[in-house]
């Protein structure tokens, strides 16, 4: 792979990851995109402002599947996938309706998100994901709203009520989608309080270590 060419889809473990956008409503303290200079394990995730179309994403996914099948299709790059909510749903819909062959309709589709989609779009978007997104992993990171603001560093206008909006998103996802996880980087947080909040919201808690420094 040409390290200088922007990477739209990349493999990690058993999944194919989709880099839809570099835009994000947060500037998380643990995000490595700047420290790693937009590189992720040999893939250049800097799109340079040229965001891929759903057709382009699916075409690349088909090529990857033909080369070697993967177990899940994951919206996760150096940006927040739900900033391109309609493009994300279009990609998932093409798969789930059988219009992305040889990708199977049964292919697991996952979203990794910071949970601010409802705040960004001004509505509850979770019902629109029903039947298209099989699993959602929401980066909650803490049970404390002040610590959430310090860790996630949300941009305006999402800073003030962002934490409540993330909790709302998780609660809705746990009711509507097949699988919902609340995730946290286990570094300087009260893990028990975090797990308790995740459980109250109906999500499975998942702790992960910080990515290694480069």
N, C-alpha and C positions, 0 to 999 in steps of 0.2 A: 504493500500500500504506500502511495506517495504521501509522506508525512506533511508536505506543504499543502496538499489539496484538502479543502474542507471535507470533513467526514460527516455524512448524513446518517448512515447506519453502521454500527460497529458491534462486534461480538464480545460478550463477556460471560464466562461460565456457560450456562446452557441457554442463554437468551440472545436475541438480536435486539439491540438498543437503538432507539430512534432519536436523533438530535434535531428536533423540529425548530428550535429557536434558541437564541442566546439571550433573549429578553427575560427579565425576572423582576417581580415586585419586591424582592428582598435582596440583601447583600450579606448573607450569613457569614459569621465569623469563622466557621469551620469549612467554608467552601474553598476548594483548592484550585479553582479555575485560573485565578490570577497567579498564585504561587507556582502552579504547573504550566503557566503560559498557554492556557487553553488546550494543552495536550492531555489526553487520557490514555495511558498505557500504550502509547505509540500512535494514537489517533488524534488528528488535529480537529478539534470540535469548534474552532472559530469559523463561523459561517460568513463572516464579513458582511453581515446585513442581508445576504441573499438567502432567504428562507425557502426550503424546498416545498414543492407542491405535493399534495397527497399522491398524485400519479407518479411523481418521481420517487417518493418514498416506497410505494408499493412495487414499482419496477425494480428497485434495488433489493428489496426484500425477497422478491421472486428469484433474483440472481443468487442471493445468498442461500436460499432454500434449496435451489437446484444443486449448488455446490455441496451443501451438507445441511440437512434439516436441523432445526432448533426447536426447543421446547416452549419458549414463550417470546412474545413480541412486546417490548417494553418501551414506553414513552419516558425517556430519561436522557438528558444531555446536560450541557452547561447552560441551562436556561429552564424556565418553568413551562412545561408543555401546555398547560391550560391557557397560557397567553395566546395560543393559537387553538382555541377550543374547537372551532368548527373543523379546522383541518385535521385535528386529532380524531374527532368523531368520524370524519369521512374515511380516514385510513382504517379505523376499526370496523366501520360499516362495510367497507369493501371486502374485508376478510370474513366477517360474520355472515354476509349474504352470499358467499361463494363466488364473488366476482374478482377474486384475487388468486385464482388457481395458478400454480400448484399449491399455494398456501391453503391449508385445510380450514374449513369453517370452525372446527373444534380447537384451533390454535388458541392457546391462552394469551389474553391481552391484559397487560398490567400497566398501571399509571403510577409513577413516582412523582409526588407533588408536594408543595409546601402548604396546600390546603386553602389558599386564598382566592380560589376561582370565584366563589360566590361574591366576595368583596369586589373583585376586579370587574365582574360582569353585571353586578347589581341585581342578581337574581339567584335563586337556588338552581344550580345547573346539574346537580347530582341525578335527578330523575332522567335527564337527557342521556345519561351514560348507561342506563339500564339496558341489558342485552348486548352491550358493546364492550364494556370494560368488565373483566372478570375479577380483577383484584386491584385494590388501591393501597398504596403505601404513603402515608401522610407524615411529613417531617414536623412533628409536634415539639419534641425535644425537652419539654419541661411542663410542670404543672403550675408554674408561677408566671403570671402575665408580665411582670416587670423583667424577669429573666428572659422570657420569650422575646420581648422587644430588644433586649441587649444582645441576645444570641442571633436572632433572625435579622435584625436591623431593617425592618420594613420601610419601604419608601412611602412618601406621601402620595396619595391620601389614605393609605392603608394602615398607618401606624396606630392610630388611636383605638379602633375597634377590631384590629386584625386578629388578636388572640381569640376573641369570642367567635369571629367568623370561621376560624380554623376549627374550633370545637364544633360549631354548627355543621361544617362540612363533614367532619368525621362521624358525627351522630347520624346525619342523613345517609352517608355511605354505608354505615353499618346496618342500616335498615333496608336499603334498596339494592346494594350490590352483593354479589356472592361472598366477597372476602374483603375485609378492611383491617389494615394494620396501622397503628400509631407508632412511629419510630422516633428514636432519640440517639444522639451521639453521647455515649456514656462518659462524659468528661465534665466534672464539676456540677452535676445535677443531683437532685434527690430522686434516685431511681424508684424508690418505693412510692413516693407521691405521684411520680409520672405513671407508674403501672396502675395505680389506683384510679387516676383520672382516665386513662385509656379504657379501663374496664367500665367505668361509669358511662363513657361515651359509646360503649358497645364494640370497641375495637380490641384487637389482639395487640399487646405491647411488644415491641421488638427493639432491643438495644443493639447498637453497633459501635465498634471502636472508631476513633478518628482515622482518616486516611493518613498513611505514613507521609512524612515530610520528604521533600526531594532536595 
